[in-house]
Amino acid sequence: MAITSANQLELLQTAEAVAREKMIDPDLVIQAMEDSLARAAKSRYGAEMDIRVSIDRKTGRATFTRVRTVVEDELLENYQAELTVAQAKQYFSHPEVGQEIIDEVPPVELGRIAAQSAKQVILQRVREAERDRQYDEFKDRKGTIINGVVKREEYGNLIVDIGRGEAILRRNEKIGRESYRPNDRIRAYVKDVRRETRGPQVFLSRTDPQFMAELFKMEVPEIYDGIINIKAVARDPGSRAKIAVISNDNSIDPVGACVGMRGSRVQAVVGELQGEKIDIIPWNEDQATFLVNALQPAEVSKVVIDEEAGKIEVVVPDEQLSLAIGRRGQNVRLASQLTGLDIDILTEAEESQRRQAEFAERTKLFVDALDLDEFFAQLLVAEGFTSLEEVAYVDQDELLSIEGVDEGTAGELQARARDVIEEQNRKAIEAATALGVEQSLFDFEGLTPQMIEALANDGVKTLEDFATCADWELAGGWTTVDGARHKDEGILEKFEMTLEDAQALIMTARVQLGWVDPSEMEAEEDEEPVEGEVEAEV
């Protein structure tokens, strides 16, 4: 192919046609043509030459030029594209480094291979421009709903025409029983927009919980206007979902607004989600109240929250157990996702059985340790005493408040409890000493002999060992792996050691060892906001 006057205008027409089809700037296509022609010319004149091509934007005439740049004598490397200051004197009276000498060269005729190579360069540059344009257009639409038309299916994934580009709906992002044919209209959530070298850059989803939230925003004007807020969403795509809402206007019922007249609003969302059943739940700041709402339609008798562990126990009537758990655990699983808590569901009978077991265990402790009869031990447990320490060191008036206990009996009880504790401490000290615990750990305030024995059994035998521990290693904690929470047992957890207590003890040990400056700790405490005050936003 030769660049002649006959096909000069054809270059411009081709550039405009491609730009119009791909919805990109025509100048980008012409620049790609210039680069491709320059590459072809280099293969004709020599790869080391600096050959440039300029296409006139009005006439389509392609001008081929050879460019040589003036460089310092010692920097001359490529004599085909560079020349020294001395050599440039034949072109300039006072040549300077950086000046360019431009000579026009005859146009080249493109052979079959060169023409194919030029075509590939143009296509590649056009694809890059198209992808940049698509990314720039859709990057701000992440987190919104988009409409499209199904183009084709590839290995279960749908390629969707979204107007000025393509998007992909992966098979694991489709609602289970959905099927689409080419040219079907589809509505989906823009889950992500990424720069990719190949394939679609816009990733869609119909299973994401936020897809349902955005659908409600479209159907419920109060949500769109910010009068009602969606606080949490949980979905089992295609089957069931729960959405928690709250109203900023006391005169508007958030649940009723989302349901709509005769269920019109929620039914519109259900229809889009292929019949997915939706529970609309009023959100509440109180976790227990919110959880009771989240477990609807099951009735809840009692809620026990362990905030430190992030767990919650729910007691339900025996006949409500299957309803609370749901089919294949669906109801409790969605409630857990909605509240962000691990939920254990017990029946009233199971809770009663557990409480009886705890009652019997504490009764046996007092019978064995204090040499009491079973009735008197049960009386102590019923009054709320759970450990020997509570009996030994509680104010005597609390024991005297128990019916049938006089000062003599109370004194005897406390004396027995103290004797048992002292004997336990003595044995614990002997065991810890045998394990090689150093005196520095025994002298450290805040640790009982039983705690020191437990630490020694775990390899903590010096104050330095203790100071290197993490708070969760002592008090225990929770680790989330693949979305599931796992319990980490703490060395001192059985002694009811909290994370705050563990942090305080560890920092005290580090101060005693000189690892931490006490003044720095005081400064940090001063910077902490006082309870009831609000930190100012920066």
C-alpha positions in Angstrom: 0.0 0.0 0.0 1.4 3.4 -1.0 0.4 6.6 0.6 -0.8 8.5 -2.5 -3.2 11.4 -3.0 -5.9 8.8 -3.9 -6.0 7.4 -0.4 -4.9 10.3 1.7 -8.5 11.3 2.5 -9.3 7.7 3.2 -7.0 7.8 6.2 -9.0 10.6 7.8 -12.3 8.9 7.0 -11.1 5.6 8.5 -9.9 7.4 11.6 -13.2 9.2 12.0 -15.1 5.9 11.5 -13.1 4.0 14.0 -13.3 6.9 16.6 -17.0 7.1 16.1 -17.5 3.4 16.5 -15.3 3.1 19.6 -16.4 6.5 21.0 -12.9 7.9 21.4 -11.1 11.0 20.2 -10.3 10.8 16.4 -6.9 12.4 17.1 -5.9 9.3 19.1 -6.6 7.1 16.1 -4.6 9.4 13.8 -1.7 9.4 16.3 -1.8 5.6 16.3 -1.7 5.7 12.5 1.4 8.0 12.6 3.1 5.6 15.0 2.4 2.6 12.8 3.6 4.3 9.6 6.8 5.4 11.5 7.4 1.8 12.6 7.0 0.6 9.0 9.3 3.3 7.7 12.0 2.3 10.2 11.9 -1.3 8.9 12.6 0.2 5.4 15.2 2.9 6.2 16.8 1.3 9.3 15.7 0.7 12.8 18.4 3.1 14.2 17.0 6.1 12.4 14.6 8.4 14.1 11.8 8.4 11.5 8.6 10.4 12.3 5.3 10.6 10.4 2.9 13.5 10.6 -0.6 13.2 9.0 -2.3 16.5 8.1 -5.6 16.7 9.9 -7.3 18.4 7.0 -5.8 16.8 3.8 -4.8 13.5 5.2 -1.3 13.9 3.6 1.4 11.8 5.4 4.8 13.5 5.7 7.8 11.2 6.5 10.8 12.9 8.1 14.2 11.9 9.4 15.2 13.6 12.6 18.8 14.0 13.9 19.6 15.6 17.3 22.8 17.6 18.1 24.7 16.1 21.1 28.0 16.5 22.8 31.0 14.8 21.1 31.5 12.3 23.9 27.8 11.4 24.0 27.5 10.4 20.3 26.2 6.8 20.2 23.8 6.5 17.3 25.2 8.3 14.2 22.0 7.6 12.3 19.9 9.7 14.7 22.6 12.0 16.3 25.4 14.3 15.2 28.1 16.3 17.0 28.2 20.1 17.3 31.1 20.2 14.8 29.1 18.1 12.2 26.0 20.4 12.7 28.0 23.5 11.6 27.1 22.6 8.0 23.5 23.1 8.9 23.6 25.9 11.6 26.0 28.8 11.9 25.9 28.4 15.7 24.7 24.9 16.5 23.6 24.1 20.1 23.1 20.8 21.9 19.5 19.7 21.6 18.8 21.3 18.2 17.2 19.0 15.6 17.8 18.6 11.9 14.7 17.5 10.1 14.9 16.1 6.6 11.9 14.9 4.6 12.3 11.4 3.2 10.2 9.7 0.5 7.1 7.9 1.6 7.4 4.2 1.9 5.2 1.6 0.3 3.8 -0.9 2.8 4.2 -4.5 1.9 1.8 -7.1 3.1 3.7 -7.8 6.4 4.3 -4.1 7.1 0.7 -3.3 6.5 -0.4 -6.1 8.8 2.0 -4.8 11.5 0.7 -1.3 11.1 -2.8 -2.5 11.5 -1.9 -4.3 14.7 -0.3 -1.2 16.1 -3.4 0.9 15.3 -5.8 -1.7 16.8 -3.7 -2.0 20.0 -3.6 1.8 20.5 -7.3 2.1 19.8 -8.1 -0.7 22.3 -5.9 1.1 25.0 -7.7 4.4 24.3 -11.1 2.6 24.5 -10.2 1.0 27.8 -9.0 4.3 29.3 -12.2 5.9 28.2 -14.3 3.2 29.7 -12.5 3.2 33.0 -12.7 7.0 33.3 -16.4 6.8 32.6 -17.4 4.0 35.0 -14.9 4.5 37.9 -17.3 6.9 39.6 -20.3 4.6 39.1 -18.9 1.9 41.5 -21.6 1.2 44.2 -24.5 2.1 41.9 -27.0 0.1 39.9 -26.6 -0.1 36.1 -28.8 -1.4 33.3 -27.5 -3.4 30.4 -28.2 -5.9 27.7 -26.8 -9.5 27.7 -24.4 -10.0 24.8 -23.2 -13.5 25.3 -22.3 -16.1 27.9 -18.8 -17.4 28.4 -18.2 -20.4 30.8 -21.2 -19.4 32.8 -20.2 -15.7 33.0 -22.4 -13.1 31.3 -20.8 -10.4 29.1 -23.1 -7.4 29.4 -23.4 -4.4 27.1 -23.6 -1.3 29.3 -23.8 1.3 26.6 -20.3 2.6 26.1 -18.5 -0.6 27.0 -18.8 -4.1 28.3 -19.1 -5.5 31.8 -18.9 -9.0 33.3 -21.4 -10.7 35.6 -19.5 -13.8 36.9 -21.6 -16.9 37.5 -21.0 -16.7 41.3 -22.5 -13.2 41.3 -25.7 -14.4 39.7 -28.7 -15.4 41.8 -28.9 -19.2 41.8 -31.8 -20.0 39.5 -31.4 -17.1 37.1 -30.8 -17.7 33.4 -30.4 -15.1 30.6 -30.3 -15.2 26.9 -28.6 -12.8 24.5 -30.4 -9.5 24.1 -32.1 -9.9 27.5 -32.2 -6.7 29.6 -30.5 -7.0 33.0 -30.1 -4.8 36.0 -27.0 -5.3 38.3 -24.8 -3.6 40.9 -21.4 -2.2 39.9 -19.3 -4.0 42.4 -15.9 -3.0 41.2 -14.2 -1.0 38.4 -10.5 -1.9 37.8 -7.9 -1.2 35.2 -7.3 -4.5 33.4 -5.0 -5.2 30.5 -7.4 -7.7 29.0 -11.1 -8.4 29.4 -13.9 -6.3 30.9 -13.0 -3.8 33.6 -16.5 -3.4 35.1 -17.5 -6.2 37.4 -21.2 -6.6 38.2 -23.1 -8.4 40.9 -26.7 -9.4 41.7 -25.8 -11.3 44.9 -24.1 -8.4 46.8 -26.1 -7.2 49.8 -25.7 -3.6 48.6 -27.6 -4.5 45.4 -30.7 -4.9 47.5 -29.9 -1.7 49.5 -29.6 0.3 46.2 -32.9 -1.2 44.9 -34.7 0.0 48.1 -33.1 3.4 47.5 -34.7 3.5 44.1 -38.1 2.3 45.2 -38.4 4.2 48.5 -38.1 8.0 48.1 -37.6 8.5 51.9 -34.4 6.4 51.7 -33.2 8.4 48.6 -33.9 11.7 50.5 -32.0 10.5 53.6 -35.1 10.5 55.8 -34.7 6.8 56.3 -31.2 5.2 56.6 -30.3 1.6 55.8 -28.1 0.5 58.7 -27.3 -3.1 57.8 -28.1 -5.7 55.1 -27.7 -9.5 55.1 -28.6 -11.8 52.2 -28.8 -15.4 51.3 -29.2 -14.6 47.5 -32.3 -15.9 45.9 -33.7 -17.3 49.1 -34.0 -14.8 52.0 -32.7 -11.4 53.2 -32.9 -9.1 56.1 -32.5 -5.3 56.0 -32.3 -3.0 59.1 -33.7 0.5 58.7 -34.1 3.5 60.9 -36.0 6.8 60.5 -34.6 10.2 61.2 -38.2 11.5 61.4 -40.3 10.3 64.3 -43.5 10.7 62.3 -42.4 8.2 59.6 -42.4 4.5 60.2 -39.3 3.1 58.5 -40.7 -0.4 58.1 -44.0 0.8 56.7 -42.3 3.2 54.3 -40.2 0.4 52.9 -43.1 -2.0 52.6 -45.3 0.6 50.8 -49.0 0.7 50.1 -50.2 -3.0 50.1 -46.5 -4.0 49.8 -46.0 -2.3 46.5 -42.5 -1.1 47.2 -41.0 -4.2 48.7 -42.7 -6.4 46.1 -40.9 -4.4 43.4 -37.6 -5.3 45.0 -38.6 -8.9 45.6 -39.6 -9.2 41.9 -36.1 -7.9 40.8 -34.5 -10.5 43.2 -36.3 -13.4 41.7 -38.7 -13.9 44.7 -36.2 -13.5 47.5 -38.1 -13.1 50.8 -37.2 -9.9 52.6 -37.5 -9.2 56.3 -37.5 -5.5 57.0 -36.4 -4.9 60.6 -36.3 -1.7 62.7 -32.8 -0.9 63.7 -32.1 -0.1 67.4 -28.9 1.1 69.2 -29.5 -1.4 71.9 -27.9 -4.6 70.7 -30.3 -6.9 72.6 -33.4 -5.2 71.2 -31.9 -5.1 67.7 -31.2 -8.8 67.9 -34.7 -9.7 69.1 -35.9 -7.8 66.0 -33.4 -9.5 63.7 -34.5 -13.0 64.8 -38.1 -12.3 63.7 -40.4 -14.1 63.3 -39.1 -16.2 66.2 -39.9 -15.1 69.7 -37.0 -14.5 72.2 -37.2 -15.1 75.9 -33.8 -13.7 77.0 -30.6 -12.3 75.6 -27.2 -12.5 77.2 -24.4 -10.4 75.6 -20.7 -11.0 76.0 -19.3 -7.8 74.5 -15.7 -8.7 75.1 -16.0 -11.9 73.1 -18.4 -10.4 70.6 -20.8 -13.3 71.3 -24.4 -13.3 72.2 -26.6 -16.0 73.7 -30.3 -16.1 72.9 -32.8 -18.1 74.8 -36.0 -19.0 73.0 -39.0 -21.2 74.0 -38.6 -24.8 73.1 -41.3 -24.7 70.4 -39.6 -21.6 68.8 -36.1 -23.2 68.3 -36.6 -24.4 64.7 -38.1 -21.1 63.7 -35.3 -19.1 65.3 -32.6 -21.3 63.6 -34.4 -21.4 60.3 -34.0 -23.8 57.5 -30.4 -25.0 57.4 -29.6 -22.3 59.9 -30.6 -19.5 57.6 -32.5 -17.3 60.0 -29.8 -17.2 62.7 -27.0 -16.9 60.1 -28.6 -13.8 58.5 -29.3 -12.3 62.0 -25.6 -12.9 62.8 -24.5 -11.1 59.6 -26.9 -8.3 60.3 -25.7 -7.7 63.9 -22.1 -8.6 63.5 -22.2 -10.9 66.5 -21.8 -14.7 66.9 -25.1 -16.0 68.1 -25.7 -19.1 70.2 -29.3 -20.1 70.4 -30.5 -22.1 73.4 -33.9 -23.4 74.4 -35.3 -22.5 77.8 -34.8 -26.2 78.8 -31.2 -26.2 77.7 -30.5 -22.9 79.6 -32.2 -24.3 82.6 -30.1 -27.5 82.4 -26.9 -25.4 82.1 -27.8 -23.2 85.0 -28.5 -26.3 87.1 -25.1 -27.8 86.2 -23.4 -24.5 87.2 -25.3 -24.5 90.4 -24.3 -28.1 91.2 -20.7 -27.3 90.4 -20.5 -24.3 92.7 -22.4 -26.2 95.4 -19.8 -29.1 95.2 -17.0 -26.5 95.4 -18.3 -25.1 98.7 -19.1 -28.6 100.1 -15.6 -30.0 99.4 -13.6 -26.9 100.2 -15.4 -25.5 103.2 -16.7 -28.8 104.6 -20.3 -27.7 104.5 -23.5 -29.7 104.2 -25.2 -29.5 100.8 -28.1 -27.4 102.0 -25.9 -24.6 103.4 -23.7 -24.7 100.3 -26.7 -24.4 98.1 -27.8 -21.4 100.2 -24.5 -19.7 99.5 -24.8 -20.3 95.7 -28.4 -19.1 95.7 -27.2 -15.8 97.4 -24.8 -15.2 94.5 -21.5 -16.5 95.8 -19.5 -18.1 93.1 -15.9 -18.5 94.4 -13.9 -19.1 97.6 -12.4 -15.6 97.3 -15.8 -14.0 97.4 -16.6 -15.9 100.7 -13.2 -15.2 102.2 -12.9 -11.5 101.5 -16.5 -10.2 101.2 -17.8 -7.7 103.8 -19.1 -9.8 106.7 -22.5 -8.0 106.6 -23.3 -9.7 103.3 -22.9 -13.1 104.9 -25.0 -11.9 107.9 -27.8 -11.0 105.5 -28.3 -14.7 104.8 -31.0 -16.2 106.9 -29.7 -18.4 109.7 -26.1 -17.0 109.6 -24.8 -15.2 112.7 -21.5 -13.6 113.4 -19.9 -16.8 114.6 -20.9 -18.7 111.6 -19.9 -15.9 109.2 -16.4 -15.7 110.9 -16.0 -19.5 110.7 -16.9 -19.5 107.0 -14.4 -16.8 106.1 -11.7 -18.4 108.2 -12.2 -21.8 106.4 -12.2 -20.1 103.0 -9.0 -18.2 103.8 -7.3 -21.4 105.0 -8.2 -23.2 101.8 -6.9 -20.3 99.7 -3.6 -20.1 101.6 -3.1 -23.8 101.2 -3.8 -23.5 97.4 -1.4 -20.6 97.2 1.3 -22.6 99.0 1.0 -25.5 96.6 0.9 -23.2 93.6 4.1 -21.5 94.8 5.8 -24.9 95.3 4.8 -26.0 91.8 5.9 -22.7 90.2 9.2 -22.8 92.0 9.8 -26.4 90.8 9.1 -25.2 87.2 11.9 -22.6 87.6 9.9 -19.4 88.1 12.3 -16.5 89.1 11.7 -14.3 92.2 11.0 -11.3 90.0 7.7 -12.8 88.9 6.7 -13.7 92.5 7.4 -10.2 93.6 5.3 -8.6 90.8 2.0 -7.2 92.2 -1.2 -8.2 90.5 -0.5 -11.9 90.0 -1.8 -14.6 92.4 0.3 -17.8 93.0 -2.2 -19.7 90.9 -1.8 -17.3 88.1 2.0 -17.6 88.3 1.7 -21.4 88.2 -0.5 -21.1 85.1 2.1 -18.8 83.5 4.9 -21.2 84.4 3.1 -24.1 82.8 3.0 -22.0 79.6 6.7 -21.2 79.7 6.4 -17.7 81.3 9.0 -17.8 84.1 10.5 -14.3 84.4 9.2 -10.8 84.6 10.9 -10.3 81.2 8.9 -13.2 79.8 5.7 -11.7 81.2 6.5 -8.2 79.8 6.8 -9.6 76.2 3.3 -11.2 76.3 0.4 -9.7 74.4 -2.8 -8.8 76.2 -4.8 -11.4 74.2 -2.3 -14.1 75.2 -3.2 -13.6 78.8 -7.0 -12.7 78.6 -7.9 -14.6 75.4 -9.6 -13.2 72.3 -11.1 -14.0 69.0 -9.6 -14.4 65.6 -11.6 -14.2 62.3 -10.4 -16.6 59.6 -12.3 -16.9 56.3 -15.2 -15.1 57.8 -15.4 -17.5 60.8 -14.6 -16.5 64.4 -12.2 -18.7 66.4 -11.6 -18.6 70.1 -8.0 -18.0 71.3 -7.7 -19.3 74.9 -5.8 -17.0 77.3 -3.3 -18.3 79.8 -5.1 -16.4 82.6 -8.6 -16.4 81.2 -9.9 -18.9 83.7 -9.0 -16.3 86.4 -11.5 -13.9 84.7 -8.6 -11.7 83.4 -10.0 -9.0 81.1 -8.1 -7.4 78.2 -7.9 -4.1 80.1 -6.4 -5.8 83.2 -3.9 -7.7 81.0 -2.8 -4.5 79.3 -2.4 -2.7 82.6 -0.3 -5.5 84.1 1.9 -5.9 81.0 2.6 -2.1 80.9 3.4 -2.0 84.6 5.9 -4.8 84.1 7.5 -3.0 81.2 7.8 0.2 83.3 9.5 -1.8 86.1 12.0 -3.2 83.6 12.7 0.2 82.2 11.4 -0.6 78.8 8.8 2.1 78.9 9.1 5.7 80.3 6.3 6.3 82.8 6.1 10.0 81.8 5.2 8.9 78.2 2.4 6.7 79.5 1.0 9.6 81.6 1.1 11.8 78.5 -0.8 9.3 76.5 -3.4 9.0 79.3 -3.8 12.8 79.3 -4.4 12.8 75.6 -7.3 10.2 75.9 -10.7 11.8 75.8 -12.5 11.9 79.2 -15.7 9.8 79.2 -18.6 12.0 78.2 -16.5 14.3 76.1 -16.2 14.2 72.4 -12.9 14.4 70.5 -12.9 17.3 68.1 -12.6 16.4 64.5 -9.5 17.5 62.8 
